[in-house]
């Protein structure tokens, strides 16, 4: 889990560096159906990253909840098994 946090930190640093270097870029026009928006390139990229994070979280939450319920249903003790055939003691 700690490795995951390091990856997130590196991505955040990369996005911040990108934002600082591209702060003076020309405006970008986004068109979708009848909608038109003119904004800075960095805002477009940050919004895309944020939307990607939100979509990932929305797909991840149901799986995490389902696995937590399955984990609670799991048996507390490992199943008892019989010893291998070569270790069985002969009676008689």
N, C-alpha and C positions, 0 to 999 in steps of 0.2 A: 504494500500500500504506500509505503514511503517513496518508492520509485515513481509511482503515479504522481505524487505531489511534486517531485523534482521535474517531471516532464511538463506538468502544468505551469510551473514557475518559468521554465525555459520558453514555453510558448508565450506566456504573458510578457516576458522580457523582449522577445522577438517582435511581438505586436506593438509594444511601446516604442521600440527603436524604429520600426517602420512608420509609426505615426509621427514621430519627431522628424524623420527625414523627408516625409512627404506632406508636410503641413502646408506648403505653398503651391500645391498642385492646382491645375485649373479645375473649374467645376465640371461635374459629371451630370448628364441628363439621363434619368431613369424613366423608361416608358413601359407601362403595363396596361394593356387594353385601352381604357379611356383615361387612365391616370398618368400624370406626368409630374416628375419631381426633379428639381435641379439642386444638387448638393455637392459638397466637397468629396473628393475621392476617399479621404481617410474615413469620413463618416459612413460612406458606402461600405468600405471594407470592414469597419468595426461592426456595423449593423449585420453584415453577412456572417461574421464570426459569432456574434451574439445569437443570431437566429439558429446557426448550426449547433451551438451549445444547448439552446432551448429544445430543439428537436431531439437531440441526443438524450437529454434528460427525460423528455416525455416518453421516449421509447424505453429508457432504462428503468424508470420507476415501477411500472407494472411487473417487470421481470424480477426486480429486487424484492418487491412485496411478495410475489409468488414463491420465490426461493426462501424467504424468511418463514413463510407458513410451512413449507415442506421441511425446513430444518427443525421447526418445532415439533412436527409430527414424527421425526426420526426417532428410533428407539434409543433410550439412554444408555443401555448396556449392549456390548457387542453380542451377537448371537452365539450361543454355546454350540460348539460342534464336537463331533466325536473324534477321537484321535485317529491318525492314519492307520490303515490295516496292518502295517508291519509293526506297530507299537501296541496292538491289542494283546492283552494277556489271555492265555487260554485257560479256561476253567475245566478242571477235571483231568 
